[in-house]
Amino acid sequence: MSGARCRTLYPFSGERHGQGLRFAAGELIRLLQVPDGGWWEGEKEDGLRGWFPASYVQLLE
C-alpha cells in the first residue's frame, strides 16, 4: 500500500507524537509506510513527513 494516497478526515496536531504529521481535514497524503498497529507514515503535498493515526484518513482509489 506504500505510495497510495489518502485524504484526511479530521485535523491532527501531531503534538503528542514526536514524529507526528500535522494536518487539517481534507488534505492529501502519500503513504510511505503502513505497518500494523494503527499508525501510518505519510508525506503531505508540501513535503512534510510524519506519522498519524490510520483512522484519521480515507484511502483513495
N, C-alpha and C positions, 0 to 999 in steps of 0.2 A: 504494500500500500504506500510505501515511500514514493514521493513525487506526486501523489494525488493532491487534490485541492479540497479545501473545506471553507465553509462560511461560518463566521462566529454568530452564535445565537444570543449571547449575553456578554456584557462587559466583564473583563477580568483585569484586576490591578497587578497581579503578579508579585505583589509586595511581600507576601509571606513565604514565597518560594525563592530561594537565592538566584535561580536562573529562570524565573518566570517571564513569560511573554505578555506584556501589557497590550490590551486591545479593547476596542469598542464593539458593540453589536454591529453586525453587518459587514465586517472586514473579511477579506480573502486571505487565506494562509495556505502555503505549500507545505505539505508534510515531509519531514526529514526522517523521523524515527517514530515507529508505532509499536512500542513494546507492550507486553501485558502489564496490567497494573493501573490503567486508567489515566495515565499522563502521557501526552504525545509531545514531540518536539516539532516545531514548525518555524517557517520564515515568512514574515509579512512582506507585502509588496515594496515597503521602504527598506528592506534588507535586514531589519531587526530579527533576531532569532531567540528562541527560548522555549520553555516547557509550559504546558497549560492542561487543564482537565479536559479529557476527551468528551465529557458530557456537555461542554460549552460550545461545541461545534457540530455542524451537519456536513457530512461528506457530500461532495458534488460529483455528478456522473460525468 
